[in-house]
Amino acid sequence: MIRRPLYIAFGVTLGVLAVRQARKAAQAVRPDNVAASLADRARMFREEVRVLSAERETELRTALGLDVAGNGEGPGSR
């Protein structure tokens, strides 16, 4: 006799959890959220490229014996 209410409560709980997960998934794929996510990823990528290119430029300048401090010496100073 107690099994039936237990199964109903269990079913309702699973139903509520499923609806909450579905709403969460639907919210994640809304166009404005997708656009914001892509913009954040692009911003992070741009920053990472900027940092890595600066590091590589420093390595190349050191390897080529160019002025790292930028006091006007080098091929681009004229």
KAHU-V836831 format. One line per field, one symbol per residue. ss: DSSP state (@ for helix, = for strand, . for the rest). phi: phi as a letter, one per 30 degrees, with the letter a starting at -180 (. if undefined). Layout:
ss=???
phi=???
This chain:
ss=.@@@@@@@@@@@@@@@@@@@@@@@@@@@..@@@@@@@@@@@@@@@@@@@@@@@@@@@@@@@@@@..........@@@.
phi=.dddddddddddddddddddddddddddcdedddddddddddddddddddddddddddddddddiddddicjdkdcdc
